[in-house]
Amino acid sequence: MPKDWPFAVVSARDWRDIGRVDLSLDMQRVVREQRLGFVASVTRDGMPNVSPKGTTTVWDDQHLMFADVTSPGTVRNLETNPNVEINVVDPIVRKGYRFKGTAIVYTAGDMFERGLRLLHDNGSTIPAERVRSIVVIEVTDAAPLVSPAYDTGASESTIADLWIKRYNERYRSSHDDTA
């Protein structure tokens, strides 16, 4: 094969991995710690839809998942157009990741059962009978999300302290029992 060909030749084994992203240990940590992913899909008529999923977790080194507990719109969108983006962000340090990929919806079988086990193993208390489907996303692109608050040179501990203070003030004022 000529050395100046503009593409690489890969083996059959490598070919299956083209387009997949290996999730770094930090990506996996953030997803497992936060559990809340904002899932973006597209409706049949092309309108954007974002829905929070509190069951977002790591399926394996190249896949994420979430459970469909009350997500009929998101699941319907993914059955029509499986392209999806999930944003998972730590609200205290204002950092996280954006994951793009392709979703498959499982309503029964081995993949569905494995998803139920993963939820349980990760501490979910959602009864299995409430889970209508398990959505597994093959991650094809991943990128960090970092707040512009860091543009000033602020440290992670400074940002964290600021947001902890804001959350504490907000929680106290919205739950003040002095009335």
C-alpha positions in Angstrom: 0.0 0.0 0.0 1.4 3.4 -0.9 2.6 5.5 2.1 0.9 8.6 1.0 -2.7 7.2 1.1 -4.9 9.7 3.0 -6.4 7.0 5.3 -5.3 4.2 7.5 -6.1 0.6 6.9 -7.4 -1.1 10.1 -8.0 -4.7 10.9 -11.5 -6.2 11.3 -11.2 -6.0 15.1 -10.1 -2.3 14.9 -12.9 -1.5 12.5 -15.5 -2.2 15.2 -13.9 0.4 17.5 -13.9 3.2 15.0 -16.1 6.0 16.3 -16.1 4.8 19.9 -14.6 6.7 22.8 -12.9 5.1 25.8 -14.3 6.8 28.8 -11.5 8.1 31.0 -11.4 7.2 34.7 -12.3 10.9 35.5 -15.3 10.8 33.1 -16.5 7.6 34.8 -16.0 9.1 38.3 -18.0 12.2 37.4 -20.9 10.2 35.9 -21.0 7.8 38.9 -20.8 10.5 41.5 -23.3 12.9 39.9 -25.8 10.4 38.6 -27.8 13.2 37.0 -27.4 13.5 33.3 -29.2 16.0 31.1 -30.2 14.0 28.0 -30.7 15.9 24.7 -32.7 14.2 22.0 -34.7 15.4 19.0 -38.4 15.0 18.4 -39.8 13.5 15.2 -40.5 17.1 13.9 -36.9 18.2 14.7 -37.5 20.1 17.9 -34.9 19.8 20.7 -35.8 18.0 23.9 -33.7 18.0 27.1 -34.6 15.8 30.0 -32.8 15.2 33.3 -32.1 11.5 34.1 -31.2 10.8 37.7 -30.3 7.2 36.8 -27.4 8.1 34.5 -24.4 5.8 35.0 -21.5 4.0 33.3 -22.4 0.8 31.5 -18.7 0.0 30.6 -15.6 1.8 29.3 -17.4 2.9 26.1 -21.1 3.1 27.0 -23.4 5.1 29.4 -26.9 4.2 30.4 -30.0 5.5 32.0 -33.3 4.0 33.1 -36.6 5.0 31.6 -38.8 5.5 34.6 -40.9 8.4 33.4 -39.3 9.2 30.1 -41.8 8.3 27.3 -40.9 11.4 25.2 -37.1 10.8 25.4 -37.5 7.1 24.6 -39.9 7.9 21.7 -37.4 10.4 20.3 -34.5 8.0 20.6 -36.5 5.2 18.8 -37.0 7.6 15.9 -33.5 9.2 16.0 -31.0 7.5 18.2 -28.5 10.4 18.3 -28.1 11.7 21.8 -26.0 14.0 23.9 -25.7 13.7 27.7 -24.2 16.4 29.9 -23.1 15.5 33.4 -21.8 18.4 35.5 -20.7 18.6 39.1 -22.6 21.7 40.2 -20.2 22.6 43.0 -16.9 22.6 41.0 -18.7 23.6 37.8 -17.0 21.0 35.7 -18.2 17.9 33.9 -18.4 16.2 30.5 -20.5 16.3 27.4 -21.0 12.8 25.8 -22.4 12.3 22.3 -23.4 9.0 20.9 -26.0 6.6 19.7 -28.7 5.1 21.9 -30.4 1.7 21.9 -33.6 1.2 24.0 -34.0 -2.2 25.7 -37.4 -3.2 27.2 -36.6 -6.9 28.0 -33.8 -9.5 27.8 -30.3 -9.7 28.9 -29.3 -6.1 28.3 -32.4 -4.9 30.2 -31.7 -7.2 33.1 -28.0 -6.1 33.2 -29.2 -2.5 33.3 -31.4 -3.2 36.3 -28.5 -4.9 38.1 -26.2 -1.9 37.4 -28.8 0.4 38.8 -29.2 -1.7 42.0 -25.4 -2.1 42.3 -25.0 1.7 42.1 -27.4 2.3 44.9 -30.6 3.0 43.1 -33.7 2.4 45.2 -36.1 2.5 42.2 -38.2 -0.7 42.2 -37.5 -2.8 39.0 -41.1 -2.8 38.1 -41.0 1.0 37.6 -38.3 0.8 35.0 -39.9 0.6 31.5 -36.7 0.4 29.6 -32.9 0.7 29.8 -31.2 3.0 27.4 -27.6 2.3 26.5 -25.5 4.9 24.7 -22.5 4.1 22.7 -20.3 7.1 23.3 -18.8 8.4 20.0 -17.5 11.7 21.3 -16.7 13.2 24.7 -15.4 16.6 25.8 -14.9 18.4 29.0 -17.4 21.1 30.2 -15.8 23.8 32.3 -17.4 26.9 33.6 -16.2 30.3 32.4 -15.6 31.1 36.1 -12.3 29.4 35.6 -11.3 31.9 32.9 -10.2 34.4 35.6 -7.7 31.9 37.0 -9.8 30.9 39.9 -8.9 27.6 41.6 -11.3 24.6 41.8 -11.4 25.1 45.6 -12.3 28.8 45.2 -15.2 27.9 42.8 -16.4 25.1 45.1 -16.4 27.3 48.2 -18.4 30.0 46.3 -21.0 27.5 45.1 -21.3 25.7 48.5 -21.9 29.1 50.1 -24.5 30.0 47.5 -26.3 26.7 47.9 -26.3 26.9 51.7 -27.7 30.5 51.6 -30.4 29.5 49.2 -31.3 26.4 51.1 -31.5 28.2 54.4 -33.6 31.1 53.0 -36.0 28.8 51.1 -36.5 26.5 54.1 -36.6 29.0 56.9 -39.0 27.7 59.5 -39.3 31.0 61.5 -42.7 31.9 59.9 
